[in-house]
Amino acid sequence: MKKLLTGLLILTLCTSAFAEDKAAKFTDPIHGFTINAPDLGPSKQVLTPVIFSGPVDSGFSANVSVRIQPGADKIKSYIAANLAQLADMKATVVSQKQLTVSGCDAVLIEFQATINGTAMHFLSLSVLQPDKIYIVTGTALDSNYAKYEEAFKKCIDSFALPK
């Protein structure tokens, strides 16, 4: 029995030592570093697991963020609610396109809005799942949005959910 317990202990230790690390790894070849994303646990609230921020340009850092929020909307009601919210903000919708991302209903909305007196420009992809919504948003000053638009589009186009 003692040998069996010792063998199980050694097997457990060996298995643990060689267990696959499931942490998301981010590699930044531009700035020369790699980092594992921290596992801070799941959330039933709005969560922003990643923000990519550029250099300060005209007093603002253009950025792309990924937010996850609880939700179970159907695409049509989600779009309607978003357009109503943008109207309440007096935002101007530049374009809106319904699409599919990783087999899920999604919508891409480009809009302009003045936030705290600053003219801003956004490109936002929302991907709906049964219990959550992924929102990937590129944000820049309206005055220099064109400078970042292609980078925002490439980043947003790369968003995918595991199958």
C-alpha positions as CSV (number, residue, x, y, z in Angstrom):
1,M,0.0,0.0,0.0
2,K,2.9,2.3,0.9
3,K,4.5,1.7,-2.5
4,L,1.2,2.4,-4.3
5,L,0.7,5.7,-2.4
6,T,4.3,6.7,-3.2
7,G,3.9,5.8,-6.8
8,L,0.6,7.8,-7.1
9,L,2.4,10.8,-5.4
10,I,5.3,10.6,-7.9
11,L,2.9,10.3,-10.8
12,T,0.8,13.3,-9.6
13,L,4.0,15.4,-9.2
14,C,5.3,14.5,-12.6
15,T,1.9,15.1,-14.2
16,S,1.7,18.5,-12.5
17,A,5.2,19.4,-13.5
18,F,4.5,18.7,-17.2
19,A,0.9,20.1,-17.2
20,E,0.2,22.4,-20.1
21,D,0.2,26.1,-19.2
22,K,-3.2,27.4,-20.5
23,A,-2.4,31.1,-19.8
24,A,-2.9,33.4,-22.8
25,K,0.5,34.6,-24.0
26,F,1.0,38.0,-25.5
27,T,4.1,38.6,-27.6
28,D,5.0,42.2,-28.6
29,P,7.8,42.0,-31.2
30,I,7.8,45.8,-31.7
31,H,8.8,46.5,-28.1
32,G,10.6,43.1,-27.5
33,F,8.6,41.4,-24.7
34,T,6.3,38.5,-24.0
35,I,3.9,38.2,-21.1
36,N,1.3,35.7,-19.9
37,A,-2.1,37.2,-19.2
38,P,-3.1,36.8,-15.6
39,D,-5.9,34.5,-14.6
40,L,-8.0,36.8,-12.5
41,G,-11.0,34.5,-12.6
42,P,-14.3,34.7,-14.4
43,S,-16.6,37.6,-14.0
44,K,-20.4,38.0,-14.3
45,Q,-19.9,41.8,-14.6
46,V,-18.4,43.8,-17.4
47,L,-14.8,42.8,-17.9
48,T,-12.0,44.4,-20.0
49,P,-9.3,41.8,-20.2
50,V,-7.1,43.6,-22.7
51,I,-6.4,47.2,-23.9
52,F,-3.9,48.0,-26.6
53,S,-2.9,51.6,-26.2
54,G,-0.8,53.6,-28.7
55,P,1.5,56.6,-28.1
56,V,0.0,59.9,-27.1
57,D,-1.0,61.8,-30.2
58,S,-2.6,65.2,-29.9
59,G,-3.2,64.5,-26.2
60,F,-4.9,61.1,-26.6
61,S,-3.7,57.5,-26.9
62,A,-5.6,55.7,-29.7
63,N,-6.5,52.3,-28.4
64,V,-8.3,49.0,-29.0
65,S,-10.0,47.3,-26.1
66,V,-11.8,44.0,-25.7
67,R,-14.7,44.1,-23.3
68,I,-16.9,41.2,-22.3
69,Q,-20.3,41.9,-20.8
70,P,-23.1,39.6,-19.7
71,G,-26.0,39.5,-22.1
72,A,-28.4,37.3,-24.1
73,D,-29.8,39.7,-26.7
74,K,-30.7,38.6,-30.2
75,I,-28.8,40.6,-32.9
76,K,-31.8,42.7,-34.0
77,S,-32.7,43.9,-30.5
78,Y,-29.0,44.4,-29.6
79,I,-28.5,46.6,-32.7
80,A,-31.6,48.6,-31.9
81,A,-30.6,49.1,-28.3
82,N,-27.1,50.3,-29.4
83,L,-28.4,52.7,-32.0
84,A,-30.8,54.1,-29.4
85,Q,-27.9,54.6,-27.0
86,L,-25.8,56.3,-29.7
87,A,-28.8,58.5,-30.5
88,D,-29.0,59.5,-26.8
89,M,-25.3,60.4,-26.9
90,K,-26.0,62.5,-30.0
91,A,-23.5,60.3,-31.8
92,T,-23.3,60.1,-35.6
93,V,-23.4,56.6,-37.0
94,V,-21.0,56.5,-40.0
95,S,-21.6,52.8,-40.9
96,Q,-23.3,49.7,-39.6
97,K,-22.8,46.2,-40.9
98,Q,-24.3,42.9,-39.6
99,L,-22.0,39.9,-40.0
100,T,-20.9,36.6,-38.5
101,V,-17.7,36.1,-36.5
102,S,-16.7,32.6,-35.5
103,G,-20.2,31.4,-36.2
104,C,-21.8,34.0,-34.0
105,D,-24.0,37.0,-34.9
106,A,-22.1,40.2,-34.8
107,V,-22.4,43.9,-35.8
108,L,-19.7,46.4,-36.8
109,I,-20.6,50.0,-36.1
110,E,-18.4,53.0,-36.9
111,F,-19.5,56.2,-35.1
112,Q,-18.4,59.6,-34.0
113,A,-19.3,61.2,-30.7
114,T,-18.3,64.1,-28.5
115,I,-17.2,62.9,-25.1
116,N,-16.5,65.5,-22.4
117,G,-16.1,68.1,-25.2
118,T,-13.7,66.0,-27.3
119,A,-14.6,64.8,-30.7
120,M,-14.0,61.1,-30.8
121,H,-14.2,58.4,-33.5
122,F,-15.0,54.7,-32.8
123,L,-15.0,51.4,-34.7
124,S,-16.8,48.8,-32.6
125,L,-17.4,45.1,-33.2
126,S,-19.9,43.3,-31.0
127,V,-20.0,39.5,-31.1
128,L,-23.0,37.9,-29.4
129,Q,-23.0,34.6,-27.6
130,P,-25.9,33.1,-25.6
131,D,-24.6,34.4,-22.3
132,K,-22.2,37.2,-23.1
133,I,-21.2,39.8,-25.7
134,Y,-17.6,40.5,-26.8
135,I,-17.1,44.1,-27.7
136,V,-13.8,45.0,-29.6
137,T,-13.5,48.8,-30.0
138,G,-10.9,51.0,-31.7
139,T,-11.0,54.6,-30.3
140,A,-9.2,57.7,-31.6
141,L,-9.6,61.4,-31.7
142,D,-11.9,62.3,-34.7
143,S,-9.2,64.6,-36.0
144,N,-6.7,61.7,-36.4
145,Y,-8.9,58.7,-36.8
146,A,-7.8,58.2,-40.4
147,K,-4.3,57.6,-39.2
148,Y,-5.4,54.6,-37.1
149,E,-8.3,53.3,-39.1
150,E,-6.4,50.6,-41.0
151,A,-4.8,49.3,-37.8
152,F,-8.2,49.2,-36.0
153,K,-9.7,47.3,-38.9
154,K,-6.9,44.7,-39.0
155,C,-7.1,44.2,-35.3
156,I,-10.9,43.9,-35.3
157,D,-10.8,41.6,-38.3
158,S,-8.4,39.3,-36.4
159,F,-10.8,38.8,-33.5
160,A,-12.0,35.1,-33.2
161,L,-13.6,32.9,-30.7
162,P,-12.4,29.3,-30.2
163,K,-14.5,26.6,-31.7
